[in-house]
Amino acid sequence: MTANICDVLLTLAILLQIGDGVTTWLCLKRPDCYEANKAMKMIMSKIGVIPSLLLTKLAFSALLITGTLLYPSIYLTVVLG
């Protein structure tokens, strides 16, 4: 049962990362929108919007996957409280 809940939470977290990246990209295409996160803004100015979104979203997703595979019970405890 624990593995199933972890799989669902992991899938949801990754889908939310994808959604966040897409909506951020769509918003930043508008001239009246800007990135409020200073660290992300700096990365975007160095390597571009799409590469920085891909890099950060993939890195975060990789951390989630690694944490879930190595420590599933800890991950579940942290996520569910």
Protein Blocks (a to p, Z undefined) as FASTA:
>chain_A
ZZmmmmmmmmmmmmmmmmmmmmmmmmmmpmkbccfblklmmmmmmnojklmmmmmmmmmm
mmmmmmmmmmmmlmmmmmnZZ
